[in-house]
């Protein structure tokens, strides 16, 4: 994944993430969320690819990332058997011989820490696992709110599977991640217990399973598997598959949804229909417009942003190269700034600060945006008051309604010998102009005499 950050203190870079950028953070600093799945749905619509319920008959691998679902398992040992049973059932259903179980890691220092803290605010309980006979927590959701608990249960599952009987895994090879390591667990005829080998080439210290899944898929592809299916509920995984498809010789498929509404999307067909340009820009676009670790722009979802991008060739170029370097170039930042301005309806703007509502008819009062009302009158006072008089003695006393109101008489008045009118300075101006002109001529004559 890539993300945009401020880098050095250059003004253009600050424009993207400066304080109070068009409000893209919620109360207490939590990022604004967007419906990420809309982007996947749009790609499906663009490609007109029909979803399937079965993989091709020559499928040989299913890569699975799953969250632990306790269901009715009362003990941790039962839970380990239940999760394995689900994996083998899924592989058997699709006639796959290899299963890769890939899980997230939960380091203390993480860009996802804020989101995890938000979830944990609902309550969490730290539980140590000592053995198979230990009862599972009754408050399972609170148990999973802790990253430490998740790492502990994944480690427990893998340790249980390392001690399986070979007969329990007949016909399958299981690759499972444990921390930053990966183990190949396979049945063997030499022993009643499965054989466990650490796979060095699959060591990965990535925090999220998203990128680690692609590593496992590439490993399977390089080991002569012709069909690779990845099961995940995460839209980001699908987008990574679309972007990275060009690096795979195997047919890629994405499995998502629950058991009742599961669907299979052919990544190859999607990529063929939308073209390489869209495939290369999709991840950069997804990151800037809002993902797991990057806030979305307030009120601007994936569909709106995509519509703006479709009319912005420079934006397409920027999203294709976004993430190629750790520090994006100054030119790239400027293009992204223009895209954000266009996202809020100002295609002619090149600076986010110029698009802010405070500068465009709104003002900030008590930390709230309010309308900046016009301070001048909408019409001259004479017209608004509509005062007129009919004086016959010069309009110089308070008997004159215009003078009493502090207004000067206008053409609407029927007064005689009025002295309450706007002074006519035209004659004076003409005299000044005449004097200036004669003085100018005199100076010319004097210079010629010299």
C-alpha positions as CSV (number, residue, x, y, z in Angstrom):
1,X,0.0,0.0,0.0
2,X,1.1,3.6,-0.5
3,X,0.1,6.7,1.3
4,X,0.6,10.4,0.8
5,X,2.5,12.2,3.5
6,X,3.9,15.7,3.9
7,X,7.6,15.0,3.4
8,X,9.4,18.3,3.9
9,X,7.8,21.6,4.7
10,X,7.2,22.7,1.1
11,X,4.1,24.8,0.6
12,X,2.6,22.7,-2.2
13,X,2.9,19.6,-0.2
14,X,1.3,21.2,2.8
15,X,-1.7,22.1,0.7
16,X,-2.8,18.4,0.5
17,X,-2.8,17.6,4.2
18,X,-2.7,21.0,5.9
19,X,-4.9,21.5,9.0
20,X,-8.6,21.7,8.1
21,X,-8.3,20.5,4.5
22,X,-11.8,20.2,3.3
23,X,-13.1,18.4,6.4
24,X,-11.9,14.8,6.0
25,X,-11.7,13.9,9.7
26,X,-14.5,13.3,12.1
27,X,-14.8,14.3,15.7
28,X,-11.9,13.4,18.0
29,X,-9.6,13.0,14.9
30,X,-11.0,9.8,13.6
31,X,-10.7,9.4,9.8
32,X,-13.8,9.8,7.6
33,X,-14.8,6.4,6.2
34,X,-16.1,5.6,2.7
35,X,-17.7,2.6,1.1
36,X,-14.6,1.0,-0.3
37,X,-16.6,-1.9,-1.9
38,X,-18.1,0.7,-4.3
39,X,-14.8,0.8,-6.2
40,X,-14.9,-3.0,-6.7
41,X,-18.5,-2.8,-7.8
42,X,-17.6,-0.1,-10.4
43,X,-14.9,-2.2,-11.8
44,X,-17.3,-5.1,-12.2
45,X,-19.8,-2.8,-13.9
46,X,-17.1,-1.4,-16.2
47,X,-15.9,-4.8,-17.2
48,X,-19.3,-6.4,-17.4
49,X,-17.8,-9.6,-16.0
50,X,-20.3,-12.2,-14.8
51,X,-19.6,-13.5,-11.3
52,X,-19.3,-17.3,-10.9
53,X,-20.0,-19.7,-8.0
54,X,-17.4,-22.2,-9.1
55,X,-13.7,-22.1,-10.0
56,X,-12.5,-23.7,-13.3
57,X,-12.2,-27.4,-13.1
58,X,-8.4,-27.4,-13.1
59,X,-8.2,-25.2,-10.0
60,X,-5.3,-26.3,-7.8
61,X,-5.0,-23.7,-5.0
62,X,-7.2,-21.6,-2.7
63,X,-5.5,-18.9,-0.7
64,X,-7.6,-18.0,2.4
65,X,-7.5,-15.2,4.8
66,X,-10.2,-15.5,7.5
67,X,-11.1,-14.1,10.8
68,X,-11.7,-16.6,13.6
69,X,-15.4,-17.2,14.1
70,X,-16.1,-19.0,17.4
71,X,-19.7,-20.1,16.5
72,X,-20.6,-22.7,19.1
73,X,-17.1,-24.0,20.0
74,X,-16.8,-24.0,23.8
75,X,-13.1,-24.8,23.9
76,X,-10.0,-23.6,22.0
77,X,-9.2,-27.1,20.9
78,X,-12.6,-27.4,19.2
79,X,-12.1,-24.0,17.6
80,X,-8.8,-25.1,16.0
81,X,-10.5,-28.2,14.6
82,X,-13.5,-26.1,13.4
83,X,-11.3,-23.6,11.5
84,X,-9.3,-26.3,9.8
85,X,-12.5,-28.1,8.8
86,X,-13.7,-24.9,7.1
87,X,-10.5,-24.5,5.2
88,X,-10.5,-28.1,4.0
89,X,-14.1,-27.9,3.1
90,X,-13.5,-24.8,1.0
91,X,-10.5,-26.4,-0.7
92,X,-12.4,-29.6,-1.4
93,X,-15.4,-27.7,-2.8
94,X,-13.2,-26.0,-5.4
95,X,-11.1,-29.2,-5.9
96,X,-7.9,-27.4,-4.7
97,X,-4.9,-29.3,-3.3
98,X,-3.1,-26.4,-1.7
99,X,-4.5,-24.1,1.0
100,X,-2.6,-21.0,2.3
101,X,-3.9,-19.6,5.6
102,X,-2.6,-16.0,5.8
103,X,-3.3,-13.8,8.8
104,X,-2.6,-10.2,9.8
105,X,0.1,-9.1,12.2
106,X,-0.6,-6.6,15.0
107,X,2.6,-4.6,15.9
108,X,2.5,-2.0,18.6
109,X,3.5,0.8,16.3
110,X,1.1,0.9,13.4
111,X,-0.7,3.3,11.2
112,X,-3.8,1.3,11.9
113,X,-3.5,1.9,15.7
114,X,-6.1,4.7,15.8
115,X,-8.7,2.5,14.1
116,X,-8.0,-0.4,16.4
117,X,-8.1,1.8,19.4
118,X,-11.5,3.0,18.3
119,X,-12.8,-0.6,18.1
120,X,-11.1,-1.5,21.4
121,X,-12.9,1.5,23.1
122,X,-16.0,-0.7,23.2
123,X,-14.1,-3.0,25.6
124,X,-11.5,-5.6,25.3
125,X,-10.1,-8.4,27.5
126,X,-6.6,-9.9,27.3
127,X,-6.7,-13.7,27.6
128,X,-3.8,-16.1,27.6
129,X,-4.3,-19.5,25.9
130,X,-2.8,-22.4,27.8
131,X,-4.2,-25.5,26.1
132,X,-7.0,-27.1,24.0
133,X,-9.2,-27.7,27.0
134,X,-9.4,-24.1,27.9
135,X,-12.9,-22.6,27.5
136,X,-13.3,-19.9,24.9
137,X,-14.3,-16.4,26.1
138,X,-18.0,-15.8,26.3
139,X,-17.6,-12.2,25.1
140,X,-15.9,-13.2,21.8
141,X,-16.2,-9.8,20.2
142,X,-14.5,-8.1,23.0
143,X,-11.8,-10.8,23.0
144,X,-11.1,-10.1,19.3
145,X,-10.9,-6.3,19.9
146,X,-7.3,-6.9,21.2
147,X,-4.5,-7.4,18.6
148,X,-2.6,-9.4,21.2
149,X,-5.4,-11.8,21.5
150,X,-5.6,-12.2,17.7
151,X,-1.9,-13.0,17.4
152,X,-2.2,-15.5,20.3
153,X,-5.1,-17.4,18.8
154,X,-3.4,-17.5,15.3
155,X,-0.3,-18.9,17.0
156,X,-2.4,-21.4,18.9
157,X,-4.1,-22.6,15.7
158,X,-0.9,-23.1,13.8
159,X,0.7,-25.1,16.8
160,X,-2.4,-27.3,16.8
161,X,-2.2,-28.0,13.1
162,X,1.5,-28.8,13.3
163,X,0.5,-31.8,15.4
164,X,-2.2,-33.1,13.2
165,X,-2.3,-36.8,12.1
166,X,-1.3,-37.3,8.5
167,X,-4.7,-38.9,7.8
168,X,-6.4,-35.6,8.8
169,X,-4.7,-33.8,6.0
170,X,-4.7,-36.4,3.2
171,X,-4.9,-34.9,-0.2
172,X,-4.0,-31.4,0.9
173,X,-0.9,-29.2,1.6
174,X,-1.4,-26.4,4.1
175,X,0.8,-23.3,4.2
176,X,0.1,-21.2,7.3
177,X,1.7,-18.0,8.5
178,X,2.7,-17.5,12.1
179,X,4.1,-14.0,12.9
180,X,6.6,-13.2,10.1
181,X,7.2,-16.9,9.4
182,X,5.4,-19.4,7.2
183,X,5.2,-23.2,7.6
184,X,4.3,-25.9,5.1
185,X,2.3,-28.6,6.8
186,X,1.8,-31.7,4.7
187,X,0.9,-35.4,5.3
188,X,3.6,-38.0,5.1
189,X,3.7,-41.7,4.7
190,X,6.8,-42.0,7.0
191,X,4.9,-40.8,10.1
192,X,1.5,-40.6,11.6
193,X,2.1,-36.9,12.4
194,X,2.2,-34.4,9.6
195,X,5.5,-33.0,8.4
196,X,6.2,-29.3,9.1
197,X,8.8,-27.3,7.2
198,X,9.5,-23.6,7.5
199,X,9.3,-21.9,4.0
200,X,12.0,-19.3,4.0
201,X,10.9,-17.7,0.8
202,X,7.5,-16.9,2.3
203,X,8.9,-15.0,5.3
204,X,7.1,-11.7,5.4
205,X,7.0,-8.9,8.1
206,X,4.2,-7.0,6.4
207,X,1.6,-5.9,8.9
208,X,-1.5,-6.6,6.7
209,X,-2.3,-9.9,5.1
210,X,-3.2,-8.0,1.9
211,X,0.3,-7.9,0.4
212,X,1.3,-11.2,2.0
213,X,-1.5,-12.9,0.2
214,X,0.0,-11.8,-3.1
215,X,3.4,-13.2,-2.1
216,X,1.8,-16.6,-1.5
217,X,-0.1,-16.4,-4.8
218,X,3.2,-15.7,-6.6
219,X,4.9,-18.6,-4.8
220,X,2.1,-20.9,-6.0
221,X,2.3,-19.6,-9.5
222,X,6.0,-20.1,-9.6
223,X,5.5,-23.7,-8.4
224,X,3.4,-24.6,-11.5
225,X,-0.1,-23.9,-10.1
226,X,-2.2,-22.6,-13.0
227,X,-5.2,-21.3,-11.1
228,X,-5.0,-19.2,-8.0
229,X,-8.0,-18.1,-6.0
230,X,-7.8,-15.7,-3.1
231,X,-10.7,-15.5,-0.6
232,X,-11.0,-12.3,1.4
233,X,-13.7,-9.8,2.5
234,X,-11.3,-6.9,1.8
235,X,-11.7,-4.7,-1.3
236,X,-8.1,-3.7,-1.0
237,X,-7.0,-7.3,-1.8
238,X,-9.1,-7.3,-5.0
239,X,-7.6,-4.0,-6.1
240,X,-4.0,-5.3,-5.4
241,X,-4.8,-8.4,-7.5
242,X,-6.0,-6.1,-10.4
243,X,-2.8,-4.0,-10.2
244,X,-0.4,-6.9,-9.9
245,X,-2.1,-9.3,-12.4
246,X,0.6,-8.5,-15.0
247,X,3.1,-10.3,-12.8
248,X,1.2,-13.6,-12.7
249,X,1.1,-16.2,-15.4
250,X,-1.7,-18.1,-13.6
251,X,-5.4,-17.3,-13.8
252,X,-6.4,-15.2,-10.8
253,X,-9.8,-15.4,-9.1
254,X,-11.2,-13.4,-6.2
255,X,-13.7,-15.1,-3.8
256,X,-15.7,-12.8,-1.5
257,X,-18.9,-12.8,0.4
258,X,-20.3,-15.2,3.0
259,X,-21.5,-18.8,2.4
260,X,-25.0,-17.8,1.3
261,X,-23.9,-14.9,-1.0
262,X,-20.4,-16.0,-2.0
263,X,-19.2,-15.0,-5.5
264,X,-16.1,-15.5,-7.6
265,X,-14.7,-12.8,-9.8
266,X,-12.2,-13.5,-12.6
267,X,-9.5,-11.0,-12.2
268,X,-8.1,-11.8,-15.6
269,X,-11.4,-10.9,-17.3
270,X,-11.7,-7.7,-15.3
271,X,-8.1,-6.6,-16.3
272,X,-8.7,-7.5,-19.9
273,X,-11.9,-5.3,-20.1
274,X,-10.7,-2.2,-18.2
275,X,-7.2,-2.0,-19.7
276,X,-3.7,-1.8,-18.3
277,X,-4.0,2.0,-17.7
278,X,-6.8,1.6,-15.2
279,X,-5.1,-1.4,-13.6
280,X,-2.0,0.5,-12.9
281,X,-3.7,3.5,-11.4
282,X,-6.4,1.8,-9.3
283,X,-4.4,1.3,-6.1
284,X,-3.1,4.9,-6.0
285,X,-6.6,6.2,-6.6
286,X,-8.0,3.9,-3.8
287,X,-5.4,5.1,-1.3
288,X,-5.8,8.9,-1.9
289,X,-9.7,8.7,-1.9
290,X,-9.9,6.7,1.3
291,X,-8.8,3.2,2.5
292,X,-8.2,1.4,5.8
293,X,-5.4,3.7,6.9
294,X,-6.2,6.9,4.9
295,X,-9.1,9.2,5.6
296,X,-11.5,9.8,2.7
297,X,-12.6,13.3,1.7
298,X,-15.8,14.4,3.5
299,X,-18.9,13.9,1.3
300,X,-16.9,12.5,-1.6
301,X,-17.2,8.8,-2.2
302,X,-15.5,6.5,-4.7
303,X,-18.1,7.0,-7.4
304,X,-17.8,10.8,-7.4
305,X,-14.0,10.7,-7.3
306,X,-13.9,8.2,-10.2
307,X,-16.2,10.5,-12.2
308,X,-13.8,13.4,-11.7
309,X,-10.8,11.2,-12.5
310,X,-12.4,10.1,-15.8
311,X,-12.3,13.7,-17.0
312,X,-8.8,14.4,-15.6
313,X,-5.9,12.9,-17.8
314,X,-3.3,14.5,-15.5
315,X,-4.9,12.8,-12.5
316,X,-4.7,9.4,-14.2
317,X,-1.0,9.9,-14.8
318,X,-0.5,10.9,-11.2
319,X,-2.3,7.9,-9.8
320,X,-0.3,5.6,-12.0
321,X,3.0,6.7,-10.6
322,X,1.9,7.4,-7.0
323,X,3.9,5.1,-4.7
324,X,6.7,4.5,-7.1
325,X,8.9,6.6,-4.8
326,X,8.9,7.0,-1.1
327,X,8.7,10.8,-1.5
328,X,6.5,11.9,-4.3
329,X,7.9,14.6,-6.5
330,X,6.8,18.3,-6.4
331,X,5.1,17.9,-9.8
332,X,3.1,14.9,-8.6
333,X,1.9,16.8,-5.5
334,X,0.7,19.7,-7.7
335,X,-1.4,17.4,-9.8
336,X,-2.9,15.7,-6.8
337,X,-3.8,19.2,-5.4
338,X,-5.6,20.0,-8.7
339,X,-7.5,16.7,-8.5
340,X,-8.7,17.5,-4.9
341,X,-9.8,21.0,-6.1
342,X,-11.7,19.4,-9.0
343,X,-13.2,16.9,-6.6
344,X,-14.9,19.8,-4.9
345,X,-16.1,21.4,-8.1
346,X,-13.3,23.9,-8.8
347,X,-11.5,22.6,-11.9
348,X,-9.8,26.0,-12.4
349,X,-8.2,26.0,-9.0
350,X,-4.6,24.8,-8.2
351,X,-4.5,25.4,-4.5
352,X,-6.7,23.7,-1.9
353,X,-6.7,26.8,0.4
354,X,-8.4,28.8,-2.4
355,X,-11.3,26.3,-2.3
356,X,-12.0,26.5,1.4
357,X,-15.6,27.7,2.2
358,X,-14.3,30.4,4.6
359,X,-12.9,32.3,1.6
360,X,-16.0,31.7,-0.6
361,X,-19.1,33.1,1.1
362,X,-18.8,31.4,4.5
363,X,-17.2,32.4,7.8
364,X,-16.1,30.4,10.9
365,X,-18.0,31.4,14.1
366,X,-17.6,29.3,17.3
367,X,-16.0,26.5,15.2
368,X,-19.0,26.4,12.9
369,X,-19.4,27.4,9.3
370,X,-22.0,30.1,8.9
371,X,-23.1,32.2,5.9
372,X,-21.1,35.5,5.4
373,X,-24.0,37.9,4.8
374,X,-23.6,41.0,2.6
375,X,-22.8,44.1,4.7
376,X,-23.8,46.8,2.2
377,X,-27.4,47.7,1.3
378,X,-28.8,45.9,-1.7
379,X,-30.0,49.3,-3.0
380,X,-29.5,53.0,-2.4
381,X,-31.1,54.4,0.8
382,X,-33.3,56.7,-1.3
383,X,-34.8,53.8,-3.1
384,X,-35.2,51.7,0.0
385,X,-36.9,54.4,2.0
386,X,-38.8,55.7,-1.1
387,X,-39.0,59.2,0.5
388,X,-40.0,62.2,-1.6
389,X,-41.2,65.7,-0.9
390,X,-43.1,68.5,-2.5
391,X,-41.6,71.5,-0.7
392,X,-41.9,75.0,-2.1
393,X,-39.3,76.8,0.0
394,X,-36.0,75.1,-0.7
395,X,-36.2,71.9,1.5
396,X,-33.9,73.5,4.1
397,X,-36.1,72.9,7.2
398,X,-37.2,69.8,9.1
399,X,-40.6,70.2,7.4
400,X,-39.0,68.6,4.3
401,X,-39.5,64.8,4.7
402,X,-36.3,64.1,2.7
403,X,-34.1,66.4,4.9
404,X,-35.8,65.1,8.1
405,X,-34.9,61.5,7.0
406,X,-31.3,62.6,6.3
407,X,-31.7,62.0,2.6
408,X,-31.1,64.1,-0.4
409,X,-33.9,64.9,-2.8
410,X,-34.2,62.9,-5.9
411,X,-36.0,63.1,-9.3
412,X,-39.1,61.7,-7.5
413,X,-39.5,64.9,-5.4
414,X,-41.7,67.7,-6.6
415,X,-39.9,70.4,-4.6
416,X,-39.1,73.9,-5.9
417,X,-35.8,75.8,-5.6
418,X,-34.4,72.7,-3.8
419,X,-31.1,73.1,-2.0
420,X,-31.0,69.5,-0.8
421,X,-29.7,67.9,-3.9
422,X,-26.4,66.2,-4.8
423,X,-23.8,68.9,-5.7
424,X,-23.1,69.1,-9.4
425,X,-19.3,69.0,-9.7
426,X,-19.2,68.8,-13.4
427,X,-18.7,72.5,-13.9
428,X,-15.8,72.5,-11.4
429,X,-14.3,69.5,-13.1
430,X,-14.4,71.3,-16.4
431,X,-12.7,74.4,-14.9
432,X,-10.0,72.2,-13.4
433,X,-9.5,70.5,-16.7
434,X,-9.4,73.8,-18.6
435,X,-6.8,75.2,-16.1
436,X,-4.6,72.1,-16.4
437,X,-4.8,72.1,-20.1
438,X,-3.9,75.8,-20.5
439,X,-1.0,75.3,-18.0
440,X,0.2,72.4,-20.1
441,X,0.1,74.5,-23.3
442,X,1.9,77.3,-21.6
443,X,4.7,75.0,-20.5
444,X,5.0,73.8,-24.1
445,X,5.3,77.3,-25.4
446,X,7.9,78.2,-22.8
447,X,10.0,75.2,-23.8
448,X,9.8,76.0,-27.4
449,X,10.9,79.6,-26.8
450,X,13.9,78.3,-24.9
